[in-house]
Amino acid sequence: MADREWTADCVADHFEEAFRTLRKLPPVKAQGYFNTWPDIVRTSREIAAMEPQPMRVWPSAAAITRLEQTFDWVLWIEEAERKLVWSRAAR
């Protein structure tokens, strides 16, 4: 990355990608209650009648690394500018 020429558009693209990557990550939440019962074995007819689960696309390890790098950049700017940068990246 050191040999790359950084422009304002390049940095903006980097922040936009970071925002998209952040949206793809699973939410952080408490585990809550769970049980140790075995899964229910369903018939093929029951499976065919079920609503399909939406397919979730997870970010790659490289995208997460770039997201973490962007978080480091955010520390260099003032809080008001941070809000402006993230709101622009969210567009």
PyMOL Python script that loads the backbone (N, CA, C, O; Angstrom):
from pymol import cmd

cmd.read_pdbstr("""\
ATOM      1  N   MET A   1       0.805  -1.191   0.000  1.00  0.00           N
ATOM      2  CA  MET A   1       0.000   0.000   0.000  1.00  0.00           C
ATOM      3  C   MET A   1       0.850   1.257   0.000  1.00  0.00           C
ATOM      4  O   MET A   1       0.343   2.332  -0.318  1.00  0.00           O
ATOM      5  N   ALA A   2       2.114   1.159   0.343  1.00  0.00           N
ATOM      6  CA  ALA A   2       2.962   2.341   0.401  1.00  0.00           C
ATOM      7  C   ALA A   2       3.223   2.896  -0.994  1.00  0.00           C
ATOM      8  O   ALA A   2       3.439   4.099  -1.141  1.00  0.00           O
ATOM      9  N   ASP A   3       3.209   2.039  -2.032  1.00  0.00           N
ATOM     10  CA  ASP A   3       3.492   2.502  -3.383  1.00  0.00           C
ATOM     11  C   ASP A   3       2.252   3.084  -4.068  1.00  0.00           C
ATOM     12  O   ASP A   3       2.336   3.512  -5.219  1.00  0.00           O
ATOM     13  N   ARG A   4       1.146   3.107  -3.409  1.00  0.00           N
ATOM     14  CA  ARG A   4      -0.107   3.601  -3.967  1.00  0.00           C
ATOM     15  C   ARG A   4      -0.189   5.115  -3.791  1.00  0.00           C
ATOM     16  O   ARG A   4       0.159   5.638  -2.732  1.00  0.00           O
ATOM     17  N   GLU A   5      -0.649   5.820  -4.827  1.00  0.00           N
ATOM     18  CA  GLU A   5      -0.835   7.263  -4.719  1.00  0.00           C
ATOM     19  C   GLU A   5      -2.231   7.533  -4.171  1.00  0.00           C
ATOM     20  O   GLU A   5      -3.227   7.133  -4.774  1.00  0.00           O
ATOM     21  N   TRP A   6      -2.303   8.206  -3.038  1.00  0.00           N
ATOM     22  CA  TRP A   6      -3.576   8.446  -2.365  1.00  0.00           C
ATOM     23  C   TRP A   6      -4.158   9.784  -2.806  1.00  0.00           C
ATOM     24  O   TRP A   6      -3.508  10.825  -2.710  1.00  0.00           O
ATOM     25  N   THR A   7      -5.393   9.732  -3.290  1.00  0.00           N
ATOM     26  CA  THR A   7      -6.132  10.938  -3.650  1.00  0.00           C
ATOM     27  C   THR A   7      -7.361  11.026  -2.754  1.00  0.00           C
ATOM     28  O   THR A   7      -7.666  10.089  -2.016  1.00  0.00           O
ATOM     29  N   ALA A   8      -8.060  12.143  -2.819  1.00  0.00           N
ATOM     30  CA  ALA A   8      -9.274  12.308  -2.014  1.00  0.00           C
ATOM     31  C   ALA A   8     -10.331  11.282  -2.419  1.00  0.00           C
ATOM     32  O   ALA A   8     -11.028  10.739  -1.562  1.00  0.00           O
ATOM     33  N   ASP A   9     -10.454  11.014  -3.718  1.00  0.00           N
ATOM     34  CA  ASP A   9     -11.429  10.016  -4.180  1.00  0.00           C
ATOM     35  C   ASP A   9     -11.062   8.619  -3.700  1.00  0.00           C
ATOM     36  O   ASP A   9     -11.935   7.826  -3.348  1.00  0.00           O
ATOM     37  N   CYS A  10      -9.766   8.323  -3.688  1.00  0.00           N
ATOM     38  CA  CYS A  10      -9.300   7.013  -3.230  1.00  0.00           C
ATOM     39  C   CYS A  10      -9.622   6.814  -1.750  1.00  0.00           C
ATOM     40  O   CYS A  10     -10.070   5.739  -1.349  1.00  0.00           O
ATOM     41  N   VAL A  11      -9.399   7.832  -0.950  1.00  0.00           N
ATOM     42  CA  VAL A  11      -9.700   7.748   0.484  1.00  0.00           C
ATOM     43  C   VAL A  11     -11.207   7.631   0.696  1.00  0.00           C
ATOM     44  O   VAL A  11     -11.653   6.866   1.551  1.00  0.00           O
ATOM     45  N   ALA A  12     -11.995   8.383  -0.077  1.00  0.00           N
ATOM     46  CA  ALA A  12     -13.457   8.299   0.027  1.00  0.00           C
ATOM     47  C   ALA A  12     -13.939   6.901  -0.329  1.00  0.00           C
ATOM     48  O   ALA A  12     -14.818   6.358   0.340  1.00  0.00           O
ATOM     49  N   ASP A  13     -13.366   6.308  -1.386  1.00  0.00           N
ATOM     50  CA  ASP A  13     -13.726   4.931  -1.751  1.00  0.00           C
ATOM     51  C   ASP A  13     -13.380   3.962  -0.630  1.00  0.00           C
ATOM     52  O   ASP A  13     -14.119   3.014  -0.363  1.00  0.00           O
ATOM     53  N   HIS A  14     -12.256   4.207   0.018  1.00  0.00           N
ATOM     54  CA  HIS A  14     -11.824   3.345   1.123  1.00  0.00           C
ATOM     55  C   HIS A  14     -12.827   3.403   2.276  1.00  0.00           C
ATOM     56  O   HIS A  14     -13.163   2.373   2.860  1.00  0.00           O
ATOM     57  N   PHE A  15     -13.304   4.604   2.603  1.00  0.00           N
ATOM     58  CA  PHE A  15     -14.298   4.752   3.664  1.00  0.00           C
ATOM     59  C   PHE A  15     -15.631   4.123   3.266  1.00  0.00           C
ATOM     60  O   PHE A  15     -16.298   3.518   4.104  1.00  0.00           O
ATOM     61  N   GLU A  16     -16.027   4.256   2.002  1.00  0.00           N
ATOM     62  CA  GLU A  16     -17.278   3.642   1.544  1.00  0.00           C
ATOM     63  C   GLU A  16     -17.194   2.122   1.635  1.00  0.00           C
ATOM     64  O   GLU A  16     -18.149   1.470   2.058  1.00  0.00           O
ATOM     65  N   GLU A  17     -16.051   1.555   1.240  1.00  0.00           N
ATOM     66  CA  GLU A  17     -15.875   0.108   1.354  1.00  0.00           C
ATOM     67  C   GLU A  17     -15.903  -0.323   2.818  1.00  0.00           C
ATOM     68  O   GLU A  17     -16.466  -1.366   3.150  1.00  0.00           O
ATOM     69  N   ALA A  18     -15.299   0.475   3.689  1.00  0.00           N
ATOM     70  CA  ALA A  18     -15.298   0.151   5.118  1.00  0.00           C
ATOM     71  C   ALA A  18     -16.722   0.139   5.662  1.00  0.00           C
ATOM     72  O   ALA A  18     -17.074  -0.727   6.463  1.00  0.00           O
ATOM     73  N   PHE A  19     -17.532   1.087   5.236  1.00  0.00           N
ATOM     74  CA  PHE A  19     -18.921   1.132   5.698  1.00  0.00           C
ATOM     75  C   PHE A  19     -19.693  -0.091   5.203  1.00  0.00           C
ATOM     76  O   PHE A  19     -20.458  -0.687   5.962  1.00  0.00           O
ATOM     77  N   ARG A  20     -19.499  -0.472   3.932  1.00  0.00           N
ATOM     78  CA  ARG A  20     -20.178  -1.667   3.403  1.00  0.00           C
ATOM     79  C   ARG A  20     -19.726  -2.923   4.145  1.00  0.00           C
ATOM     80  O   ARG A  20     -20.541  -3.798   4.437  1.00  0.00           O
ATOM     81  N   THR A  21     -18.432  -3.016   4.449  1.00  0.00           N
ATOM     82  CA  THR A  21     -17.906  -4.166   5.188  1.00  0.00           C
ATOM     83  C   THR A  21     -18.501  -4.222   6.581  1.00  0.00           C
ATOM     84  O   THR A  21     -18.869  -5.294   7.062  1.00  0.00           O
ATOM     85  N   LEU A  22     -18.595  -3.078   7.226  1.00  0.00           N
ATOM     86  CA  LEU A  22     -19.162  -3.015   8.572  1.00  0.00           C
ATOM     87  C   LEU A  22     -20.616  -3.471   8.574  1.00  0.00           C
ATOM     88  O   LEU A  22     -21.061  -4.117   9.523  1.00  0.00           O
ATOM     89  N   ARG A  23     -21.358  -3.142   7.523  1.00  0.00           N
ATOM     90  CA  ARG A  23     -22.765  -3.556   7.429  1.00  0.00           C
ATOM     91  C   ARG A  23     -22.903  -5.069   7.220  1.00  0.00           C
ATOM     92  O   ARG A  23     -23.912  -5.657   7.609  1.00  0.00           O
ATOM     93  N   LYS A  24     -21.899  -5.695   6.613  1.00  0.00           N
ATOM     94  CA  LYS A  24     -21.954  -7.139   6.361  1.00  0.00           C
ATOM     95  C   LYS A  24     -21.614  -7.974   7.593  1.00  0.00           C
ATOM     96  O   LYS A  24     -21.949  -9.157   7.648  1.00  0.00           O
ATOM     97  N   LEU A  25     -20.957  -7.377   8.574  1.00  0.00           N
ATOM     98  CA  LEU A  25     -20.579  -8.128   9.773  1.00  0.00           C
ATOM     99  C   LEU A  25     -21.810  -8.439  10.617  1.00  0.00           C
ATOM    100  O   LEU A  25     -22.764  -7.661  10.618  1.00  0.00           O
ATOM    101  N   PRO A  26     -21.806  -9.562  11.336  1.00  0.00           N
ATOM    102  CA  PRO A  26     -22.964  -9.886  12.186  1.00  0.00           C
ATOM    103  C   PRO A  26     -23.067  -8.908  13.348  1.00  0.00           C
ATOM    104  O   PRO A  26     -22.056  -8.363  13.791  1.00  0.00           O
ATOM    105  N   PRO A  27     -24.280  -8.681  13.845  1.00  0.00           N
ATOM    106  CA  PRO A  27     -24.437  -7.756  14.969  1.00  0.00           C
ATOM    107  C   PRO A  27     -23.846  -8.334  16.250  1.00  0.00           C
ATOM    108  O   PRO A  27     -23.805  -9.551  16.435  1.00  0.00           O
ATOM    109  N   VAL A  28     -23.400  -7.469  17.107  1.00  0.00           N
ATOM    110  CA  VAL A  28     -22.869  -7.884  18.408  1.00  0.00           C
ATOM    111  C   VAL A  28     -24.029  -7.896  19.384  1.00  0.00           C
ATOM    112  O   VAL A  28     -24.696  -6.881  19.585  1.00  0.00           O
ATOM    113  N   LYS A  29     -24.268  -9.057  19.994  1.00  0.00           N
ATOM    114  CA  LYS A  29     -25.370  -9.160  20.950  1.00  0.00           C
ATOM    115  C   LYS A  29     -25.041 -10.226  21.983  1.00  0.00           C
ATOM    116  O   LYS A  29     -24.188 -11.086  21.759  1.00  0.00           O
ATOM    117  N   ALA A  30     -25.724 -10.158  23.106  1.00  0.00           N
ATOM    118  CA  ALA A  30     -25.532 -11.154  24.159  1.00  0.00           C
ATOM    119  C   ALA A  30     -26.086 -12.492  23.686  1.00  0.00           C
ATOM    120  O   ALA A  30     -27.061 -12.536  22.936  1.00  0.00           O
ATOM    121  N   GLN A  31     -25.468 -13.572  24.122  1.00  0.00           N
ATOM    122  CA  GLN A  31     -25.876 -14.892  23.663  1.00  0.00           C
ATOM    123  C   GLN A  31     -27.302 -15.223  24.079  1.00  0.00           C
ATOM    124  O   GLN A  31     -28.062 -15.779  23.287  1.00  0.00           O
ATOM    125  N   GLY A  32     -27.667 -14.895  25.290  1.00  0.00           N
ATOM    126  CA  GLY A  32     -29.024 -15.198  25.747  1.00  0.00           C
ATOM    127  C   GLY A  32     -29.175 -16.664  26.116  1.00  0.00           C
ATOM    128  O   GLY A  32     -28.191 -17.356  26.380  1.00  0.00           O
ATOM    129  N   TYR A  33     -30.409 -17.125  26.130  1.00  0.00           N
ATOM    130  CA  TYR A  33     -30.693 -18.505  26.512  1.00  0.00           C
ATOM    131  C   TYR A  33     -30.502 -19.441  25.326  1.00  0.00           C
ATOM    132  O   TYR A  33     -30.667 -19.048  24.171  1.00  0.00           O
ATOM    133  N   PHE A  34     -30.155 -20.671  25.630  1.00  0.00           N
ATOM    134  CA  PHE A  34     -30.039 -21.691  24.600  1.00  0.00           C
ATOM    135  C   PHE A  34     -30.351 -23.035  25.230  1.00  0.00           C
ATOM    136  O   PHE A  34     -30.400 -23.166  26.453  1.00  0.00           O
ATOM    137  N   ASN A  35     -30.561 -24.027  24.387  1.00  0.00           N
ATOM    138  CA  ASN A  35     -30.816 -25.363  24.917  1.00  0.00           C
ATOM    139  C   ASN A  35     -29.867 -26.355  24.267  1.00  0.00           C
ATOM    140  O   ASN A  35     -29.178 -26.040  23.297  1.00  0.00           O
ATOM    141  N   THR A  36     -29.848 -27.543  24.813  1.00  0.00           N
ATOM    142  CA  THR A  36     -28.956 -28.575  24.285  1.00  0.00           C
ATOM    143  C   THR A  36     -29.728 -29.709  23.635  1.00  0.00           C
ATOM    144  O   THR A  36     -29.195 -30.801  23.435  1.00  0.00           O
ATOM    145  N   TRP A  37     -30.993 -29.445  23.304  1.00  0.00           N
ATOM    146  CA  TRP A  37     -31.777 -30.458  22.616  1.00  0.00           C
ATOM    147  C   TRP A  37     -31.232 -30.655  21.203  1.00  0.00           C
ATOM    148  O   TRP A  37     -30.716 -29.712  20.604  1.00  0.00           O
ATOM    149  N   PRO A  38     -31.340 -31.868  20.666  1.00  0.00           N
ATOM    150  CA  PRO A  38     -30.881 -32.083  19.285  1.00  0.00           C
ATOM    151  C   PRO A  38     -31.801 -31.360  18.297  1.00  0.00           C
ATOM    152  O   PRO A  38     -32.952 -31.055  18.611  1.00  0.00           O
ATOM    153  N   ASP A  39     -31.277 -31.093  17.108  1.00  0.00           N
ATOM    154  CA  ASP A  39     -32.074 -30.445  16.072  1.00  0.00           C
ATOM    155  C   ASP A  39     -33.230 -31.348  15.650  1.00  0.00           C
ATOM    156  O   ASP A  39     -33.137 -32.573  15.722  1.00  0.00           O
ATOM    157  N   ILE A  40     -34.311 -30.725  15.212  1.00  0.00           N
ATOM    158  CA  ILE A  40     -35.478 -31.473  14.742  1.00  0.00           C
ATOM    159  C   ILE A  40     -35.171 -32.027  13.356  1.00  0.00           C
ATOM    160  O   ILE A  40     -34.695 -31.299  12.484  1.00  0.00           O
ATOM    161  N   VAL A  41     -35.441 -33.308  13.153  1.00  0.00           N
ATOM    162  CA  VAL A  41     -35.253 -33.931  11.852  1.00  0.00           C
ATOM    163  C   VAL A  41     -36.533 -33.712  11.054  1.00  0.00           C
ATOM    164  O   VAL A  41     -37.603 -34.161  11.463  1.00  0.00           O
ATOM    165  N   ARG A  42     -36.432 -33.033   9.934  1.00  0.00           N
ATOM    166  CA  ARG A  42     -37.600 -32.690   9.127  1.00  0.00           C
ATOM    167  C   ARG A  42     -37.655 -33.563   7.878  1.00  0.00           C
ATOM    168  O   ARG A  42     -36.631 -34.016   7.368  1.00  0.00           O
ATOM    169  N   THR A  43     -38.865 -33.784   7.405  1.00  0.00           N
ATOM    170  CA  THR A  43     -39.053 -34.550   6.171  1.00  0.00           C
ATOM    171  C   THR A  43     -38.809 -33.626   4.982  1.00  0.00           C
ATOM    172  O   THR A  43     -38.756 -32.404   5.127  1.00  0.00           O
ATOM    173  N   SER A  44     -38.662 -34.228   3.811  1.00  0.00           N
ATOM    174  CA  SER A  44     -38.437 -33.417   2.610  1.00  0.00           C
ATOM    175  C   SER A  44     -39.654 -32.552   2.298  1.00  0.00           C
ATOM    176  O   SER A  44     -39.502 -31.456   1.759  1.00  0.00           O
ATOM    177  N   ARG A  45     -40.850 -33.017   2.624  1.00  0.00           N
ATOM    178  CA  ARG A  45     -42.070 -32.229   2.400  1.00  0.00           C
ATOM    179  C   ARG A  45     -42.083 -30.996   3.317  1.00  0.00           C
ATOM    180  O   ARG A  45     -42.459 -29.903   2.892  1.00  0.00           O
ATOM    181  N   GLU A  46     -41.671 -31.180   4.570  1.00  0.00           N
ATOM    182  CA  GLU A  46     -41.609 -30.041   5.490  1.00  0.00           C
ATOM    183  C   GLU A  46     -40.564 -29.020   5.035  1.00  0.00           C
ATOM    184  O   GLU A  46     -40.782 -27.811   5.118  1.00  0.00           O
ATOM    185  N   ILE A  47     -39.440 -29.522   4.559  1.00  0.00           N
ATOM    186  CA  ILE A  47     -38.380 -28.628   4.090  1.00  0.00           C
ATOM    187  C   ILE A  47     -38.844 -27.840   2.872  1.00  0.00           C
ATOM    188  O   ILE A  47     -38.550 -26.651   2.751  1.00  0.00           O
ATOM    189  N   ALA A  48     -39.572 -28.499   1.966  1.00  0.00           N
ATOM    190  CA  ALA A  48     -40.065 -27.818   0.766  1.00  0.00           C
ATOM    191  C   ALA A  48     -41.079 -26.736   1.110  1.00  0.00           C
ATOM    192  O   ALA A  48     -41.180 -25.737   0.397  1.00  0.00           O
ATOM    193  N   ALA A  49     -41.839 -26.918   2.199  1.00  0.00           N
ATOM    194  CA  ALA A  49     -42.863 -25.950   2.583  1.00  0.00           C
ATOM    195  C   ALA A  49     -42.299 -24.780   3.391  1.00  0.00           C
ATOM    196  O   ALA A  49     -42.995 -23.789   3.612  1.00  0.00           O
ATOM    197  N   MET A  50     -41.062 -24.885   3.826  1.00  0.00           N
ATOM    198  CA  MET A  50     -40.472 -23.829   4.654  1.00  0.00           C
ATOM    199  C   MET A  50     -40.118 -22.608   3.811  1.00  0.00           C
ATOM    200  O   MET A  50     -39.856 -22.712   2.612  1.00  0.00           O
ATOM    201  N   GLU A  51     -40.117 -21.451   4.467  1.00  0.00           N
ATOM    202  CA  GLU A  51     -39.663 -20.222   3.816  1.00  0.00           C
ATOM    203  C   GLU A  51     -38.144 -20.307   3.648  1.00  0.00           C
ATOM    204  O   GLU A  51     -37.445 -20.715   4.576  1.00  0.00           O
ATOM    205  N   PRO A  52     -37.627 -19.929   2.481  1.00  0.00           N
ATOM    206  CA  PRO A  52     -36.165 -19.982   2.316  1.00  0.00           C
ATOM    207  C   PRO A  52     -35.474 -18.930   3.179  1.00  0.00           C
ATOM    208  O   PRO A  52     -35.958 -17.807   3.318  1.00  0.00           O
ATOM    209  N   GLN A  53     -34.353 -19.306   3.747  1.00  0.00           N
ATOM    210  CA  GLN A  53     -33.553 -18.384   4.553  1.00  0.00           C
ATOM    211  C   GLN A  53     -32.760 -17.471   3.614  1.00  0.00           C
ATOM    212  O   GLN A  53     -32.201 -17.946   2.626  1.00  0.00           O
ATOM    213  N   PRO A  54     -32.701 -16.183   3.903  1.00  0.00           N
ATOM    214  CA  PRO A  54     -31.910 -15.298   3.036  1.00  0.00           C
ATOM    215  C   PRO A  54     -30.425 -15.643   3.132  1.00  0.00           C
ATOM    216  O   PRO A  54     -29.904 -15.929   4.210  1.00  0.00           O
ATOM    217  N   MET A  55     -29.761 -15.609   1.984  1.00  0.00           N
ATOM    218  CA  MET A  55     -28.337 -15.913   1.958  1.00  0.00           C
ATOM    219  C   MET A  55     -27.560 -14.679   2.403  1.00  0.00           C
ATOM    220  O   MET A  55     -27.783 -13.584   1.886  1.00  0.00           O
ATOM    221  N   ARG A  56     -26.671 -14.848   3.336  1.00  0.00           N
ATOM    222  CA  ARG A  56     -25.888 -13.727   3.858  1.00  0.00           C
ATOM    223  C   ARG A  56     -24.479 -13.806   3.292  1.00  0.00           C
ATOM    224  O   ARG A  56     -23.831 -14.851   3.353  1.00  0.00           O
ATOM    225  N   VAL A  57     -24.015 -12.706   2.747  1.00  0.00           N
ATOM    226  CA  VAL A  57     -22.666 -12.632   2.196  1.00  0.00           C
ATOM    227  C   VAL A  57     -21.759 -12.029   3.264  1.00  0.00           C
ATOM    228  O   VAL A  57     -21.964 -10.896   3.697  1.00  0.00           O
ATOM    229  N   TRP A  58     -20.760 -12.793   3.681  1.00  0.00           N
ATOM    230  CA  TRP A  58     -19.838 -12.340   4.720  1.00  0.00           C
ATOM    231  C   TRP A  58     -18.657 -11.634   4.072  1.00  0.00           C
ATOM    232  O   TRP A  58     -18.259 -11.997   2.965  1.00  0.00           O
ATOM    233  N   PRO A  59     -18.088 -10.635   4.734  1.00  0.00           N
ATOM    234  CA  PRO A  59     -16.922  -9.948   4.165  1.00  0.00           C
ATOM    235  C   PRO A  59     -15.683 -10.835   4.226  1.00  0.00           C
ATOM    236  O   PRO A  59     -15.564 -11.713   5.080  1.00  0.00           O
ATOM    237  N   SER A  60     -14.774 -10.583   3.308  1.00  0.00           N
ATOM    238  CA  SER A  60     -13.531 -11.357   3.285  1.00  0.00           C
ATOM    239  C   SER A  60     -12.585 -10.863   4.383  1.00  0.00           C
ATOM    240  O   SER A  60     -12.782  -9.795   4.963  1.00  0.00           O
ATOM    241  N   ALA A  61     -11.569 -11.659   4.648  1.00  0.00           N
ATOM    242  CA  ALA A  61     -10.583 -11.276   5.662  1.00  0.00           C
ATOM    243  C   ALA A  61      -9.838 -10.012   5.238  1.00  0.00           C
ATOM    244  O   ALA A  61      -9.508  -9.173   6.075  1.00  0.00           O
ATOM    245  N   ALA A  62      -9.574  -9.877   3.944  1.00  0.00           N
ATOM    246  CA  ALA A  62      -8.890  -8.675   3.453  1.00  0.00           C
ATOM    247  C   ALA A  62      -9.757  -7.438   3.650  1.00  0.00           C
ATOM    248  O   ALA A  62      -9.247  -6.373   3.999  1.00  0.00           O
ATOM    249  N   ALA A  63     -11.060  -7.569   3.430  1.00  0.00           N
ATOM    250  CA  ALA A  63     -11.969  -6.433   3.624  1.00  0.00           C
ATOM    251  C   ALA A  63     -12.020  -6.029   5.097  1.00  0.00           C
ATOM    252  O   ALA A  63     -12.077  -4.841   5.414  1.00  0.00           O
ATOM    253  N   ILE A  64     -12.000  -7.007   5.989  1.00  0.00           N
ATOM    254  CA  ILE A  64     -12.009  -6.702   7.427  1.00  0.00           C
ATOM    255  C   ILE A  64     -10.702  -6.026   7.831  1.00  0.00           C
ATOM    256  O   ILE A  64     -10.708  -5.124   8.669  1.00  0.00           O
ATOM    257  N   THR A  65      -9.589  -6.450   7.249  1.00  0.00           N
ATOM    258  CA  THR A  65      -8.303  -5.813   7.529  1.00  0.00           C
ATOM    259  C   THR A  65      -8.318  -4.354   7.086  1.00  0.00           C
ATOM    260  O   THR A  65      -7.841  -3.479   7.809  1.00  0.00           O
ATOM    261  N   ARG A  66      -8.875  -4.086   5.881  1.00  0.00           N
ATOM    262  CA  ARG A  66      -8.979  -2.703   5.415  1.00  0.00           C
ATOM    263  C   ARG A  66      -9.925  -1.894   6.299  1.00  0.00           C
ATOM    264  O   ARG A  66      -9.699  -0.703   6.514  1.00  0.00           O
ATOM    265  N   LEU A  67     -10.981  -2.525   6.813  1.00  0.00           N
ATOM    266  CA  LEU A  67     -11.898  -1.853   7.738  1.00  0.00           C
ATOM    267  C   LEU A  67     -11.158  -1.433   9.006  1.00  0.00           C
ATOM    268  O   LEU A  67     -11.322  -0.309   9.479  1.00  0.00           O
ATOM    269  N   GLU A  68     -10.349  -2.331   9.552  1.00  0.00           N
ATOM    270  CA  GLU A  68      -9.583  -2.006  10.756  1.00  0.00           C
ATOM    271  C   GLU A  68      -8.585  -0.880  10.492  1.00  0.00           C
ATOM    272  O   GLU A  68      -8.360  -0.031  11.355  1.00  0.00           O
ATOM    273  N   GLN A  69      -7.992  -0.876   9.308  1.00  0.00           N
ATOM    274  CA  GLN A  69      -7.076   0.208   8.942  1.00  0.00           C
ATOM    275  C   GLN A  69      -7.832   1.536   8.886  1.00  0.00           C
ATOM    276  O   GLN A  69      -7.317   2.565   9.324  1.00  0.00           O
ATOM    277  N   THR A  70      -9.036   1.513   8.355  1.00  0.00           N
ATOM    278  CA  THR A  70      -9.851   2.725   8.280  1.00  0.00           C
ATOM    279  C   THR A  70     -10.214   3.219   9.669  1.00  0.00           C
ATOM    280  O   THR A  70     -10.259   4.427   9.898  1.00  0.00           O
ATOM    281  N   PHE A  71     -10.476   2.308  10.602  1.00  0.00           N
ATOM    282  CA  PHE A  71     -10.743   2.710  11.982  1.00  0.00           C
ATOM    283  C   PHE A  71      -9.545   3.454  12.572  1.00  0.00           C
ATOM    284  O   PHE A  71      -9.720   4.394  13.348  1.00  0.00           O
ATOM    285  N   ASP A  72      -8.335   3.039  12.211  1.00  0.00           N
ATOM    286  CA  ASP A  72      -7.141   3.754  12.676  1.00  0.00           C
ATOM    287  C   ASP A  72      -7.103   5.172  12.107  1.00  0.00           C
ATOM    288  O   ASP A  72      -6.705   6.107  12.802  1.00  0.00           O
ATOM    289  N   TRP A  73      -7.513   5.338  10.854  1.00  0.00           N
ATOM    290  CA  TRP A  73      -7.526   6.661  10.232  1.00  0.00           C
ATOM    291  C   TRP A  73      -8.507   7.584  10.939  1.00  0.00           C
ATOM    292  O   TRP A  73      -8.247   8.775  11.106  1.00  0.00           O
ATOM    293  N   VAL A  74      -9.634   7.023  11.352  1.00  0.00           N
ATOM    294  CA  VAL A  74     -10.689   7.829  11.969  1.00  0.00           C
ATOM    295  C   VAL A  74     -10.189   8.494  13.250  1.00  0.00           C
ATOM    296  O   VAL A  74     -10.659   9.575  13.604  1.00  0.00           O
ATOM    297  N   LEU A  75      -9.262   7.878  13.936  1.00  0.00           N
ATOM    298  CA  LEU A  75      -8.733   8.447  15.175  1.00  0.00           C
ATOM    299  C   LEU A  75      -7.937   9.731  14.937  1.00  0.00           C
ATOM    300  O   LEU A  75      -7.725  10.507  15.869  1.00  0.00           O
ATOM    301  N   TRP A  76      -7.498   9.960  13.708  1.00  0.00           N
ATOM    302  CA  TRP A  76      -6.680  11.129  13.399  1.00  0.00           C
ATOM    303  C   TRP A  76      -7.507  12.390  13.172  1.00  0.00           C
ATOM    304  O   TRP A  76      -6.943  13.483  13.116  1.00  0.00           O
ATOM    305  N   ILE A  77      -8.815  12.272  13.040  1.00  0.00           N
ATOM    306  CA  ILE A  77      -9.636  13.448  12.738  1.00  0.00           C
ATOM    307  C   ILE A  77     -10.549  13.784  13.914  1.00  0.00           C
ATOM    308  O   ILE A  77     -10.802  12.944  14.778  1.00  0.00           O
ATOM    309  N   GLU A  78     -11.029  14.998  13.934  1.00  0.00           N
ATOM    310  CA  GLU A  78     -11.890  15.473  15.017  1.00  0.00           C
ATOM    311  C   GLU A  78     -13.250  14.783  14.969  1.00  0.00           C
ATOM    312  O   GLU A  78     -13.642  14.238  13.937  1.00  0.00           O
ATOM    313  N   GLU A  79     -13.959  14.812  16.083  1.00  0.00           N
ATOM    314  CA  GLU A  79     -15.237  14.100  16.194  1.00  0.00           C
ATOM    315  C   GLU A  79     -16.275  14.611  15.194  1.00  0.00           C
ATOM    316  O   GLU A  79     -17.000  13.813  14.600  1.00  0.00           O
ATOM    317  N   ALA A  80     -16.354  15.910  15.002  1.00  0.00           N
ATOM    318  CA  ALA A  80     -17.321  16.456  14.041  1.00  0.00           C
ATOM    319  C   ALA A  80     -17.002  15.986  12.623  1.00  0.00           C
ATOM    320  O   ALA A  80     -17.908  15.690  11.844  1.00  0.00           O
ATOM    321  N   GLU A  81     -15.718  15.919  12.292  1.00  0.00           N
ATOM    322  CA  GLU A  81     -15.311  15.436  10.972  1.00  0.00           C
ATOM    323  C   GLU A  81     -15.591  13.947  10.827  1.00  0.00           C
ATOM    324  O   GLU A  81     -15.931  13.487   9.737  1.00  0.00           O
ATOM    325  N   ARG A  82     -15.452  13.189  11.909  1.00  0.00           N
ATOM    326  CA  ARG A  82     -15.758  11.752  11.866  1.00  0.00           C
ATOM    327  C   ARG A  82     -17.203  11.523  11.456  1.00  0.00           C
ATOM    328  O   ARG A  82     -17.499  10.692  10.598  1.00  0.00           O
ATOM    329  N   LYS A  83     -18.101  12.280  12.088  1.00  0.00           N
ATOM    330  CA  LYS A  83     -19.522  12.132  11.765  1.00  0.00           C
ATOM    331  C   LYS A  83     -19.784  12.469  10.309  1.00  0.00           C
ATOM    332  O   LYS A  83     -20.571  11.794   9.645  1.00  0.00           O
ATOM    333  N   LEU A  84     -19.134  13.502   9.811  1.00  0.00           N
ATOM    334  CA  LEU A  84     -19.295  13.897   8.419  1.00  0.00           C
ATOM    335  C   LEU A  84     -18.770  12.816   7.474  1.00  0.00           C
ATOM    336  O   LEU A  84     -19.421  12.478   6.486  1.00  0.00           O
ATOM    337  N   VAL A  85     -17.598  12.283   7.783  1.00  0.00           N
ATOM    338  CA  VAL A  85     -16.992  11.248   6.934  1.00  0.00           C
ATOM    339  C   VAL A  85     -17.864  10.000   6.901  1.00  0.00           C
ATOM    340  O   VAL A  85     -18.109   9.454   5.825  1.00  0.00           O
ATOM    341  N   TRP A  86     -18.340   9.534   8.058  1.00  0.00           N
ATOM    342  CA  TRP A  86     -19.155   8.318   8.091  1.00  0.00           C
ATOM    343  C   TRP A  86     -20.513   8.536   7.438  1.00  0.00           C
ATOM    344  O   TRP A  86     -21.045   7.620   6.811  1.00  0.00           O
ATOM    345  N   SER A  87     -21.091   9.741   7.573  1.00  0.00           N
ATOM    346  CA  SER A  87     -22.378   9.982   6.917  1.00  0.00           C
ATOM    347  C   SER A  87     -22.204  10.021   5.405  1.00  0.00           C
ATOM    348  O   SER A  87     -23.097   9.595   4.673  1.00  0.00           O
ATOM    349  N   ARG A  88     -21.069  10.526   4.925  1.00  0.00           N
ATOM    350  CA  ARG A  88     -20.824  10.511   3.487  1.00  0.00           C
ATOM    351  C   ARG A  88     -20.578   9.087   2.994  1.00  0.00           C
ATOM    352  O   ARG A  88     -21.034   8.714   1.913  1.00  0.00           O
ATOM    353  N   ALA A  89     -19.861   8.299   3.781  1.00  0.00           N
ATOM    354  CA  ALA A  89     -19.589   6.912   3.392  1.00  0.00           C
ATOM    355  C   ALA A  89     -20.863   6.082   3.366  1.00  0.00           C
ATOM    356  O   ALA A  89     -20.952   5.101   2.629  1.00  0.00           O
ATOM    357  N   ALA A  90     -21.845   6.469   4.162  1.00  0.00           N
ATOM    358  CA  ALA A  90     -23.096   5.707   4.234  1.00  0.00           C
ATOM    359  C   ALA A  90     -24.015   5.976   3.051  1.00  0.00           C
ATOM    360  O   ALA A  90     -25.003   5.264   2.868  1.00  0.00           O
ATOM    361  N   ARG A  91     -23.712   6.986   2.248  1.00  0.00           N
ATOM    362  CA  ARG A  91     -24.584   7.302   1.112  1.00  0.00           C
ATOM    363  C   ARG A  91     -24.558   6.234   0.072  1.00  0.00           C
ATOM    364  O   ARG A  91     -25.238   6.348  -0.947  1.00  0.00           O
TER     365      ARG A  91
END
""", "prot")
cmd.dss("prot")
cmd.show_as("cartoon", "prot")
cmd.util.cbc("prot")
cmd.orient("prot")
